[in-house]
Amino acid sequence: MDLNLPPKVTERAFARLAEIAAADQGKALRVAVEGGGCSGFQYEITLDTPADDDLVLEGEGQKVVVDAISLPFLEGATIDFTEELIGARFVIDNPNASSSCGCGTSFSM
């Protein structure tokens, strides 16, 4: 797959993964796009074991992985970690999303 602009991961997101010691458990942060949600697509963010065909983004000894099917939906996206009054979570800033839901995990293209 030839991506013009692969997703990127912020230092803050890698730092959070280091805090929870994901790599020490043999895990990576998996960011996937699935059909569903209130806007047509939704993000699935989990700790998972990297697969052979994943795109692997590395920093601070940690890994973020994206499967081949999700890659086109995440082209040029930024994966970040935020802490707000409503809670702390990994977030996706996706330039491909034409609209998104208030929940921040659902979007349309």
FITIDO-375087 format. One record per atom (N, C-alpha, C): residue number from 1; y, z, x; residue in one letter. Coordinates in nm, 3 decimals, always signed. Each point is the difference from the previous one (the first is absolute). Layout:
<lovex pos="NUM" py="Y" pz="Z" px="X" code="A"/>
...
end
This chain:
<lovex pos="1" py="-0.117" pz="+0.000" px="+0.084" code="M"/>
<lovex pos="1" py="+0.117" pz="+0.000" px="-0.084" code="M"/>
<lovex pos="1" py="+0.123" pz="+0.000" px="+0.089" code="M"/>
<lovex pos="2" py="+0.093" pz="-0.089" px="-0.031" code="D"/>
<lovex pos="2" py="+0.120" pz="-0.013" px="+0.081" code="D"/>
<lovex pos="2" py="+0.119" pz="+0.058" px="-0.077" code="D"/>
<lovex pos="3" py="+0.032" pz="+0.123" px="+0.029" code="L"/>
<lovex pos="3" py="+0.113" pz="+0.065" px="-0.067" code="L"/>
<lovex pos="3" py="+0.127" pz="-0.027" px="+0.079" code="L"/>
<lovex pos="4" py="+0.104" pz="-0.036" px="-0.070" code="N"/>
<lovex pos="4" py="+0.129" pz="-0.021" px="+0.066" code="N"/>
<lovex pos="4" py="+0.059" pz="+0.133" px="+0.045" code="N"/>
<lovex pos="5" py="-0.015" pz="+0.100" px="-0.082" code="L"/>
<lovex pos="5" py="+0.060" pz="+0.130" px="+0.030" code="L"/>
<lovex pos="5" py="-0.096" pz="+0.111" px="-0.047" code="L"/>
<lovex pos="6" py="-0.084" pz="+0.052" px="+0.090" code="P"/>
<lovex pos="6" py="-0.096" pz="+0.103" px="-0.042" code="P"/>
<lovex pos="6" py="+0.074" pz="+0.127" px="-0.043" code="P"/>
<lovex pos="7" py="-0.068" pz="+0.084" px="-0.078" code="P"/>
<lovex pos="7" py="+0.064" pz="+0.127" px="-0.038" code="P"/>
<lovex pos="7" py="+0.029" pz="+0.084" px="+0.125" code="P"/>
<lovex pos="8" py="+0.098" pz="+0.088" px="-0.011" code="K"/>
<lovex pos="8" py="+0.029" pz="+0.091" px="+0.111" code="K"/>
<lovex pos="8" py="-0.006" pz="+0.144" px="-0.051" code="K"/>
<lovex pos="9" py="-0.020" pz="+0.090" px="+0.093" code="V"/>
<lovex pos="9" py="-0.014" pz="+0.141" px="-0.031" code="V"/>
<lovex pos="9" py="+0.108" pz="+0.077" px="+0.075" code="V"/>
<lovex pos="10" py="+0.069" pz="+0.090" px="-0.069" code="T"/>
<lovex pos="10" py="+0.107" pz="+0.077" px="+0.063" code="T"/>
<lovex pos="10" py="-0.058" pz="+0.111" px="+0.088" code="T"/>
<lovex pos="11" py="+0.082" pz="+0.046" px="+0.094" code="E"/>
<lovex pos="11" py="-0.039" pz="+0.113" px="+0.084" code="E"/>
<lovex pos="11" py="-0.029" pz="+0.124" px="-0.084" code="E"/>
<lovex pos="12" py="+0.076" pz="+0.016" px="-0.107" code="R"/>
<lovex pos="12" py="-0.018" pz="+0.115" px="-0.090" code="R"/>
<lovex pos="12" py="-0.139" pz="-0.001" px="-0.064" code="R"/>
<lovex pos="13" py="-0.048" pz="-0.118" px="-0.039" code="A"/>
<lovex pos="13" py="-0.133" pz="-0.011" px="-0.060" code="A"/>
<lovex pos="13" py="-0.109" pz="+0.031" px="+0.103" code="A"/>
<lovex pos="14" py="+0.014" pz="-0.055" px="+0.121" code="F"/>
<lovex pos="14" py="-0.098" pz="+0.031" px="+0.105" code="F"/>
<lovex pos="14" py="+0.003" pz="+0.148" px="+0.034" code="F"/>
<lovex pos="15" py="+0.119" pz="+0.060" px="+0.003" code="A"/>
<lovex pos="15" py="+0.011" pz="+0.144" px="+0.031" code="A"/>
<lovex pos="15" py="-0.072" pz="+0.084" px="-0.105" code="A"/>
<lovex pos="16" py="+0.012" pz="-0.038" px="-0.127" code="R"/>
<lovex pos="16" py="-0.068" pz="+0.075" px="-0.107" code="R"/>
<lovex pos="16" py="-0.151" pz="-0.013" px="+0.015" code="R"/>
<lovex pos="17" py="-0.048" pz="-0.119" px="+0.034" code="L"/>
<lovex pos="17" py="-0.144" pz="-0.018" px="+0.023" code="L"/>
<lovex pos="17" py="-0.047" pz="+0.087" px="+0.116" code="L"/>
<lovex pos="18" py="+0.083" pz="+0.012" px="+0.104" code="A"/>
<lovex pos="18" py="-0.035" pz="+0.086" px="+0.113" code="A"/>
<lovex pos="18" py="-0.006" pz="+0.146" px="-0.043" code="A"/>
<lovex pos="19" py="+0.092" pz="+0.041" px="-0.088" code="E"/>
<lovex pos="19" py="+0.001" pz="+0.139" px="-0.050" code="E"/>
<lovex pos="19" py="-0.128" pz="+0.033" px="-0.074" code="E"/>
<lovex pos="20" py="-0.051" pz="-0.094" px="-0.077" code="I"/>
<lovex pos="20" py="-0.122" pz="+0.028" px="-0.075" code="I"/>
<lovex pos="20" py="-0.125" pz="-0.037" px="+0.080" code="I"/>
<lovex pos="21" py="+0.020" pz="-0.043" px="+0.124" code="A"/>
<lovex pos="21" py="-0.109" pz="-0.028" px="+0.095" code="A"/>
<lovex pos="21" py="-0.099" pz="-0.102" px="-0.055" code="A"/>
<lovex pos="22" py="+0.052" pz="-0.107" px="-0.059" code="A"/>
<lovex pos="22" py="-0.086" pz="-0.103" px="-0.059" code="A"/>
<lovex pos="22" py="-0.092" pz="-0.062" px="+0.105" code="A"/>
<lovex pos="23" py="+0.053" pz="-0.036" px="+0.117" code="A"/>
<lovex pos="23" py="-0.081" pz="-0.064" px="+0.103" code="A"/>
<lovex pos="23" py="-0.109" pz="+0.093" px="+0.052" code="A"/>
<lovex pos="24" py="+0.028" pz="+0.130" px="+0.004" code="D"/>
<lovex pos="24" py="-0.100" pz="+0.097" px="+0.046" code="D"/>
<lovex pos="24" py="-0.121" pz="+0.002" px="-0.093" code="D"/>
<lovex pos="25" py="+0.021" pz="-0.041" px="-0.124" code="Q"/>
<lovex pos="25" py="-0.109" pz="-0.005" px="-0.099" code="Q"/>
<lovex pos="25" py="-0.063" pz="-0.139" px="-0.006" code="Q"/>
<lovex pos="26" py="+0.046" pz="-0.091" px="+0.088" code="G"/>
<lovex pos="26" py="-0.051" pz="-0.137" px="-0.003" code="G"/>
<lovex pos="26" py="+0.056" pz="-0.081" px="-0.115" code="G"/>
<lovex pos="27" py="+0.112" pz="+0.045" px="-0.056" code="K"/>
<lovex pos="27" py="+0.057" pz="-0.065" px="-0.118" code="K"/>
<lovex pos="27" py="+0.132" pz="-0.069" px="+0.033" code="K"/>
<lovex pos="28" py="+0.035" pz="-0.094" px="-0.085" code="A"/>
<lovex pos="28" py="+0.128" pz="-0.070" px="+0.007" code="A"/>
<lovex pos="28" py="+0.061" pz="+0.003" px="-0.139" code="A"/>
<lovex pos="29" py="+0.129" pz="-0.022" px="-0.009" code="L"/>
<lovex pos="29" py="+0.065" pz="-0.012" px="-0.129" code="L"/>
<lovex pos="29" py="-0.025" pz="-0.143" px="-0.049" code="L"/>
<lovex pos="30" py="-0.070" pz="-0.013" px="-0.111" code="R"/>
<lovex pos="30" py="-0.026" pz="-0.132" px="-0.057" code="R"/>
<lovex pos="30" py="+0.104" pz="-0.027" px="-0.109" code="R"/>
<lovex pos="31" py="+0.068" pz="-0.114" px="+0.013" code="V"/>
<lovex pos="31" py="+0.096" pz="-0.045" px="-0.101" code="V"/>
<lovex pos="31" py="-0.058" pz="-0.127" px="-0.061" code="V"/>
<lovex pos="32" py="-0.027" pz="+0.004" px="-0.129" code="A"/>
<lovex pos="32" py="-0.058" pz="-0.114" px="-0.070" code="A"/>
<lovex pos="32" py="+0.082" pz="-0.030" px="-0.125" code="A"/>
<lovex pos="33" py="-0.013" pz="-0.123" px="-0.048" code="V"/>
<lovex pos="33" py="+0.064" pz="-0.042" px="-0.124" code="V"/>
<lovex pos="33" py="-0.112" pz="-0.036" px="-0.096" code="V"/>
<lovex pos="34" py="+0.009" pz="+0.055" px="-0.121" code="E"/>
<lovex pos="34" py="-0.100" pz="-0.026" px="-0.103" code="E"/>
<lovex pos="34" py="+0.069" pz="-0.045" px="-0.127" code="E"/>
<lovex pos="35" py="-0.072" pz="-0.073" px="-0.083" code="G"/>
<lovex pos="35" py="+0.053" pz="-0.036" px="-0.131" code="G"/>
<lovex pos="35" py="+0.006" pz="+0.124" px="-0.087" code="G"/>
<lovex pos="36" py="+0.101" pz="+0.008" px="-0.086" code="G"/>
<lovex pos="36" py="+0.012" pz="+0.114" px="-0.090" code="G"/>
<lovex pos="36" py="+0.136" pz="+0.065" px="+0.010" code="G"/>
<lovex pos="37" py="+0.009" pz="+0.117" px="-0.053" code="G"/>
<lovex pos="37" py="+0.128" pz="+0.069" px="-0.003" code="G"/>
<lovex pos="37" py="+0.088" pz="-0.055" px="-0.110" code="G"/>
<lovex pos="38" py="+0.113" pz="+0.058" px="-0.021" code="C"/>
<lovex pos="38" py="+0.086" pz="-0.041" px="-0.110" code="C"/>
<lovex pos="38" py="+0.081" pz="-0.125" px="+0.030" code="C"/>
<lovex pos="39" py="-0.002" pz="-0.050" px="+0.125" code="S"/>
<lovex pos="39" py="+0.076" pz="-0.120" px="+0.034" code="S"/>
<lovex pos="39" py="-0.087" pz="-0.116" px="+0.046" code="S"/>
<lovex pos="40" py="-0.131" pz="+0.013" px="+0.000" code="G"/>
<lovex pos="40" py="-0.089" pz="-0.110" px="+0.038" code="G"/>
<lovex pos="40" py="-0.082" pz="+0.026" px="+0.124" code="G"/>
<lovex pos="41" py="+0.060" pz="+0.061" px="+0.102" code="F"/>
<lovex pos="41" py="-0.070" pz="+0.035" px="+0.123" code="F"/>
<lovex pos="41" py="+0.031" pz="+0.146" px="+0.032" code="F"/>
<lovex pos="42" py="-0.090" pz="+0.063" px="+0.073" code="Q"/>
<lovex pos="42" py="+0.028" pz="+0.137" px="+0.043" code="Q"/>
<lovex pos="42" py="-0.051" pz="+0.022" px="+0.141" code="Q"/>
<lovex pos="43" py="+0.066" pz="+0.093" px="+0.070" code="Y"/>
<lovex pos="43" py="-0.041" pz="+0.035" px="+0.136" code="Y"/>
<lovex pos="43" py="-0.109" pz="+0.106" px="-0.008" code="Y"/>
<lovex pos="44" py="-0.097" pz="-0.013" px="+0.087" code="E"/>
<lovex pos="44" py="-0.104" pz="+0.100" px="+0.017" code="E"/>
<lovex pos="44" py="+0.013" pz="+0.049" px="+0.143" code="E"/>
<lovex pos="45" py="+0.036" pz="+0.126" px="+0.018" code="I"/>
<lovex pos="45" py="+0.021" pz="+0.057" px="+0.133" code="I"/>
<lovex pos="45" py="-0.099" pz="+0.114" px="+0.019" code="I"/>
<lovex pos="46" py="-0.091" pz="-0.017" px="+0.096" code="T"/>
<lovex pos="46" py="-0.106" pz="+0.098" px="+0.022" code="T"/>
<lovex pos="46" py="-0.025" pz="+0.017" px="+0.149" code="T"/>
<lovex pos="47" py="-0.072" pz="+0.105" px="+0.035" code="L"/>
<lovex pos="47" py="-0.053" pz="+0.014" px="+0.136" code="L"/>
<lovex pos="47" py="-0.139" pz="-0.061" px="-0.003" code="L"/>
<lovex pos="48" py="-0.028" pz="-0.090" px="+0.094" code="D"/>
<lovex pos="48" py="-0.125" pz="-0.075" px="-0.004" code="D"/>
<lovex pos="48" py="-0.040" pz="-0.038" px="+0.143" code="D"/>
<lovex pos="49" py="-0.124" pz="-0.040" px="+0.015" code="T"/>
<lovex pos="49" py="-0.049" pz="-0.049" px="+0.128" code="T"/>
<lovex pos="49" py="+0.038" pz="-0.148" px="+0.013" code="T"/>
<lovex pos="50" py="+0.059" pz="-0.040" px="+0.112" code="P"/>
<lovex pos="50" py="+0.036" pz="-0.141" px="+0.019" code="P"/>
<lovex pos="50" py="-0.122" pz="-0.091" px="-0.006" code="P"/>
<lovex pos="51" py="+0.017" pz="-0.117" px="-0.061" code="A"/>
<lovex pos="51" py="-0.106" pz="-0.102" px="-0.005" code="A"/>
<lovex pos="51" py="+0.029" pz="-0.107" px="+0.105" code="A"/>
<lovex pos="52" py="-0.102" pz="-0.077" px="+0.036" code="D"/>
<lovex pos="52" py="+0.013" pz="-0.101" px="+0.105" code="D"/>
<lovex pos="52" py="+0.106" pz="-0.105" px="-0.030" code="D"/>
<lovex pos="53" py="+0.019" pz="-0.036" px="-0.128" code="D"/>
<lovex pos="53" py="+0.093" pz="-0.108" px="-0.033" code="D"/>
<lovex pos="53" py="+0.139" pz="+0.050" px="-0.044" code="D"/>
<lovex pos="54" py="+0.028" pz="+0.128" px="+0.020" code="D"/>
<lovex pos="54" py="+0.132" pz="+0.056" px="-0.034" code="D"/>
<lovex pos="54" py="+0.105" pz="-0.038" px="+0.104" code="D"/>
<lovex pos="55" py="+0.124" pz="-0.016" px="-0.044" code="L"/>
<lovex pos="55" py="+0.113" pz="-0.003" px="+0.092" code="L"/>
<lovex pos="55" py="+0.025" pz="+0.145" px="+0.038" code="L"/>
<lovex pos="56" py="+0.005" pz="+0.030" px="+0.129" code="V"/>
<lovex pos="56" py="+0.020" pz="+0.137" px="+0.047" code="V"/>
<lovex pos="56" py="+0.138" pz="+0.010" px="+0.064" code="V"/>
<lovex pos="57" py="+0.081" pz="+0.091" px="-0.050" code="L"/>
<lovex pos="57" py="+0.133" pz="+0.028" px="+0.055" code="L"/>
<lovex pos="57" py="-0.009" pz="+0.138" px="+0.064" code="L"/>
<lovex pos="58" py="+0.035" pz="+0.010" px="+0.129" code="E"/>
<lovex pos="58" py="-0.019" pz="+0.125" px="+0.073" code="E"/>
<lovex pos="58" py="+0.131" pz="+0.056" px="+0.053" code="E"/>
<lovex pos="59" py="+0.008" pz="+0.133" px="+0.000" code="G"/>
<lovex pos="59" py="+0.114" pz="+0.070" px="+0.056" code="G"/>
<lovex pos="59" py="-0.029" pz="+0.148" px="+0.009" code="G"/>
<lovex pos="60" py="+0.047" pz="+0.065" px="+0.103" code="E"/>
<lovex pos="60" py="-0.019" pz="+0.144" px="+0.023" code="E"/>
<lovex pos="60" py="-0.147" pz="+0.041" px="-0.009" code="E"/>
<lovex pos="61" py="-0.090" pz="-0.089" px="+0.043" code="G"/>
<lovex pos="61" py="-0.142" pz="+0.030" px="-0.004" code="G"/>
<lovex pos="61" py="-0.061" pz="-0.009" px="-0.139" code="G"/>
<lovex pos="62" py="+0.076" pz="-0.048" px="-0.096" code="Q"/>
<lovex pos="62" py="-0.044" pz="-0.009" px="-0.139" code="Q"/>
<lovex pos="62" py="-0.012" pz="-0.146" px="-0.042" code="Q"/>
<lovex pos="63" py="-0.072" pz="-0.024" px="-0.110" code="K"/>
<lovex pos="63" py="-0.020" pz="-0.135" px="-0.049" code="K"/>
<lovex pos="63" py="+0.033" pz="-0.010" px="-0.148" code="K"/>
<lovex pos="64" py="+0.059" pz="-0.115" px="-0.036" code="V"/>
<lovex pos="64" py="+0.019" pz="-0.039" px="-0.138" code="V"/>
<lovex pos="64" py="-0.073" pz="-0.133" px="-0.013" code="V"/>
<lovex pos="65" py="-0.083" pz="-0.014" px="-0.105" code="V"/>
<lovex pos="65" py="-0.078" pz="-0.123" px="-0.016" code="V"/>
<lovex pos="65" py="+0.030" pz="-0.065" px="-0.134" code="V"/>
<lovex pos="66" py="-0.007" pz="-0.134" px="+0.001" code="V"/>
<lovex pos="66" py="+0.022" pz="-0.080" px="-0.121" code="V"/>
<lovex pos="66" py="-0.112" pz="-0.102" px="-0.006" code="V"/>
<lovex pos="67" py="-0.066" pz="-0.011" px="-0.115" code="D"/>
<lovex pos="67" py="-0.108" pz="-0.097" px="-0.014" code="D"/>
<lovex pos="67" py="+0.056" pz="-0.141" px="-0.018" code="D"/>
<lovex pos="68" py="-0.082" pz="-0.101" px="+0.025" code="A"/>
<lovex pos="68" py="+0.043" pz="-0.140" px="-0.002" code="A"/>
<lovex pos="68" py="+0.052" pz="-0.044" px="-0.136" code="A"/>
<lovex pos="69" py="-0.055" pz="+0.051" px="-0.108" code="I"/>
<lovex pos="69" py="+0.045" pz="-0.039" px="-0.134" code="I"/>
<lovex pos="69" py="+0.139" pz="+0.055" px="-0.030" code="I"/>
<lovex pos="70" py="+0.031" pz="+0.119" px="+0.049" code="S"/>
<lovex pos="70" py="+0.130" pz="+0.063" px="-0.025" code="S"/>
<lovex pos="70" py="+0.111" pz="-0.053" px="+0.089" code="S"/>
<lovex pos="71" py="-0.035" pz="-0.058" px="+0.115" code="L"/>
<lovex pos="71" py="+0.101" pz="-0.043" px="+0.098" code="L"/>
<lovex pos="71" py="+0.109" pz="-0.091" px="-0.058" code="L"/>
<lovex pos="72" py="-0.032" pz="-0.104" px="-0.076" code="P"/>
<lovex pos="72" py="+0.107" pz="-0.086" px="-0.051" code="P"/>
<lovex pos="72" py="+0.100" pz="+0.074" px="-0.089" code="P"/>
<lovex pos="73" py="-0.046" pz="+0.101" px="-0.071" code="F"/>
<lovex pos="73" py="+0.087" pz="+0.079" px="-0.088" code="F"/>
<lovex pos="73" py="+0.092" pz="+0.093" px="+0.079" code="F"/>
<lovex pos="74" py="-0.038" pz="+0.030" px="+0.124" code="L"/>
<lovex pos="74" py="+0.074" pz="+0.096" px="+0.082" code="L"/>
<lovex pos="74" py="+0.076" pz="-0.065" px="+0.115" code="L"/>
<lovex pos="75" py="+0.010" pz="-0.133" px="-0.002" code="E"/>
<lovex pos="75" py="+0.071" pz="-0.070" px="+0.106" code="E"/>
<lovex pos="75" py="+0.144" pz="+0.049" px="+0.009" code="E"/>
<lovex pos="76" py="+0.040" pz="+0.047" px="+0.118" code="G"/>
<lovex pos="76" py="+0.136" pz="+0.047" px="+0.023" code="G"/>
<lovex pos="76" py="+0.031" pz="+0.138" px="-0.057" code="G"/>
<lovex pos="77" py="-0.100" pz="+0.067" px="-0.056" code="A"/>
<lovex pos="77" py="+0.022" pz="+0.133" px="-0.060" code="A"/>
<lovex pos="77" py="+0.011" pz="+0.108" px="+0.108" code="A"/>
<lovex pos="78" py="+0.063" pz="+0.111" px="-0.036" code="T"/>
<lovex pos="78" py="+0.012" pz="+0.115" px="+0.089" code="T"/>
<lovex pos="78" py="-0.072" pz="+0.118" px="-0.064" code="T"/>
<lovex pos="79" py="-0.090" pz="+0.060" px="+0.076" code="I"/>
<lovex pos="79" py="-0.075" pz="+0.118" px="-0.045" code="I"/>
<lovex pos="79" py="+0.067" pz="+0.121" px="+0.063" code="I"/>
<lovex pos="80" py="+0.042" pz="+0.093" px="-0.084" code="D"/>
<lovex pos="80" py="+0.079" pz="+0.115" px="+0.046" code="D"/>
<lovex pos="80" py="-0.056" pz="+0.127" px="-0.062" code="D"/>
<lovex pos="81" py="+0.052" pz="+0.113" px="+0.044" code="F"/>
<lovex pos="81" py="-0.032" pz="+0.131" px="-0.057" code="F"/>
<lovex pos="81" py="+0.131" pz="+0.066" px="-0.037" code="F"/>
<lovex pos="82" py="+0.005" pz="+0.056" px="-0.121" code="T"/>
<lovex pos="82" py="+0.123" pz="+0.063" px="-0.045" code="T"/>
<lovex pos="82" py="-0.029" pz="+0.139" px="-0.055" code="T"/>
<lovex pos="83" py="+0.095" pz="+0.089" px="+0.020" code="E"/>
<lovex pos="83" py="-0.007" pz="+0.135" px="-0.057" code="E"/>
<lovex pos="83" py="+0.123" pz="+0.019" px="-0.087" code="E"/>
<lovex pos="84" py="-0.023" pz="+0.020" px="-0.131" code="E"/>
<lovex pos="84" py="+0.108" pz="+0.019" px="-0.096" code="E"/>
<lovex pos="84" py="-0.028" pz="+0.124" px="-0.082" code="E"/>
<lovex pos="85" py="+0.091" pz="+0.035" px="-0.086" code="L"/>
<lovex pos="85" py="-0.020" pz="+0.116" px="-0.087" code="L"/>
<lovex pos="85" py="-0.123" pz="-0.015" px="-0.088" code="L"/>
<lovex pos="86" py="-0.030" pz="-0.125" px="-0.041" code="I"/>
<lovex pos="86" py="-0.115" pz="-0.022" px="-0.087" code="I"/>
<lovex pos="86" py="-0.132" pz="-0.003" px="+0.076" code="I"/>
<lovex pos="87" py="+0.005" pz="+0.003" px="+0.132" code="G"/>
<lovex pos="87" py="-0.122" pz="+0.003" px="+0.080" code="G"/>
<lovex pos="87" py="+0.007" pz="-0.091" px="+0.120" code="G"/>
<lovex pos="88" py="-0.103" pz="+0.008" px="+0.081" code="A"/>
<lovex pos="88" py="-0.010" pz="-0.082" px="+0.121" code="A"/>
<lovex pos="88" py="-0.108" pz="-0.104" px="-0.023" code="A"/>
<lovex pos="89" py="+0.026" pz="-0.124" px="+0.047" code="R"/>
<lovex pos="89" py="-0.099" pz="-0.105" px="-0.021" code="R"/>
<lovex pos="89" py="+0.029" pz="-0.120" px="+0.091" code="R"/>
<lovex pos="90" py="-0.104" pz="-0.081" px="+0.017" code="F"/>
<lovex pos="90" py="+0.017" pz="-0.128" px="+0.068" code="F"/>
<lovex pos="90" py="+0.058" pz="-0.097" px="-0.102" code="F"/>
<lovex pos="91" py="+0.096" pz="-0.082" px="+0.044" code="V"/>
<lovex pos="91" py="+0.066" pz="-0.096" px="-0.088" code="V"/>
<lovex pos="91" py="-0.001" pz="-0.138" px="+0.063" code="V"/>
<lovex pos="92" py="+0.009" pz="-0.102" px="-0.084" code="I"/>
<lovex pos="92" py="+0.001" pz="-0.138" px="+0.045" code="I"/>
<lovex pos="92" py="+0.132" pz="-0.063" px="-0.042" code="I"/>
<lovex pos="93" py="+0.074" pz="-0.055" px="+0.096" code="D"/>
<lovex pos="93" py="+0.119" pz="-0.080" px="-0.030" code="D"/>
<lovex pos="93" py="-0.046" pz="-0.145" px="+0.015" code="D"/>
<lovex pos="94" py="-0.019" pz="-0.067" px="-0.115" code="N"/>
<lovex pos="94" py="-0.062" pz="-0.132" px="-0.001" code="N"/>
<lovex pos="94" py="+0.100" pz="-0.107" px="-0.044" code="N"/>
<lovex pos="95" py="+0.042" pz="-0.089" px="+0.090" code="P"/>
<lovex pos="95" py="+0.096" pz="-0.104" px="-0.036" code="P"/>
<lovex pos="95" py="-0.059" pz="-0.105" px="-0.094" code="P"/>
<lovex pos="96" py="-0.132" pz="-0.002" px="-0.017" code="N"/>
<lovex pos="96" py="-0.066" pz="-0.096" px="-0.088" code="N"/>
<lovex pos="96" py="+0.001" pz="+0.044" px="-0.147" code="N"/>
<lovex pos="97" py="+0.025" pz="+0.126" px="-0.025" code="A"/>
<lovex pos="97" py="-0.002" pz="+0.052" px="-0.136" code="A"/>
<lovex pos="97" py="+0.128" pz="-0.040" px="-0.073" code="A"/>
<lovex pos="98" py="-0.016" pz="-0.071" px="-0.112" code="S"/>
<lovex pos="98" py="+0.117" pz="-0.040" px="-0.077" code="S"/>
<lovex pos="98" py="+0.050" pz="+0.114" px="-0.088" code="S"/>
<lovex pos="99" py="-0.090" pz="+0.090" px="-0.037" code="S"/>
<lovex pos="99" py="+0.039" pz="+0.120" px="-0.074" code="S"/>
<lovex pos="99" py="-0.105" pz="+0.106" px="+0.026" code="S"/>
<lovex pos="100" py="+0.038" pz="+0.125" px="-0.021" code="S"/>
<lovex pos="100" py="-0.096" pz="+0.108" px="+0.018" code="S"/>
<lovex pos="100" py="+0.022" pz="+0.105" px="-0.108" code="S"/>
<lovex pos="101" py="-0.100" pz="+0.081" px="-0.017" code="C"/>
<lovex pos="101" py="+0.001" pz="+0.105" px="-0.100" code="C"/>
<lovex pos="101" py="+0.070" pz="+0.123" px="+0.058" code="C"/>
<lovex pos="102" py="+0.044" pz="+0.087" px="-0.084" code="G"/>
<lovex pos="102" py="+0.065" pz="+0.123" px="+0.043" code="G"/>
<lovex pos="102" py="-0.092" pz="+0.089" px="+0.082" code="G"/>
<lovex pos="103" py="-0.131" pz="-0.016" px="-0.017" code="C"/>
<lovex pos="103" py="-0.095" pz="+0.083" px="+0.075" code="C"/>
<lovex pos="103" py="-0.007" pz="-0.038" px="+0.148" code="C"/>
<lovex pos="104" py="+0.044" pz="-0.124" px="+0.034" code="G"/>
<lovex pos="104" py="+0.000" pz="-0.044" px="+0.138" code="G"/>
<lovex pos="104" py="-0.133" pz="-0.050" px="+0.052" code="G"/>
<lovex pos="105" py="-0.104" pz="+0.003" px="-0.083" code="T"/>
<lovex pos="105" py="-0.131" pz="-0.048" px="+0.045" code="T"/>
<lovex pos="105" py="-0.040" pz="-0.129" px="-0.071" code="T"/>
<lovex pos="106" py="+0.079" pz="-0.046" px="-0.094" code="S"/>
<lovex pos="106" py="-0.032" pz="-0.120" px="-0.076" code="S"/>
<lovex pos="106" py="+0.113" pz="-0.102" px="+0.017" code="S"/>
<lovex pos="107" py="-0.037" pz="-0.128" px="+0.011" code="F"/>
<lovex pos="107" py="+0.102" pz="-0.104" px="+0.020" code="F"/>
<lovex pos="107" py="-0.048" pz="-0.133" px="-0.055" code="F"/>
<lovex pos="108" py="+0.092" pz="-0.094" px="-0.011" code="S"/>
<lovex pos="108" py="-0.035" pz="-0.137" px="-0.039" code="S"/>
<lovex pos="108" py="+0.059" pz="-0.096" px="+0.102" code="S"/>
<lovex pos="109" py="-0.055" pz="-0.121" px="+0.003" code="M"/>
<lovex pos="109" py="+0.045" pz="-0.101" px="+0.096" code="M"/>
<lovex pos="109" py="+0.046" pz="-0.123" px="-0.075" code="M"/>
end
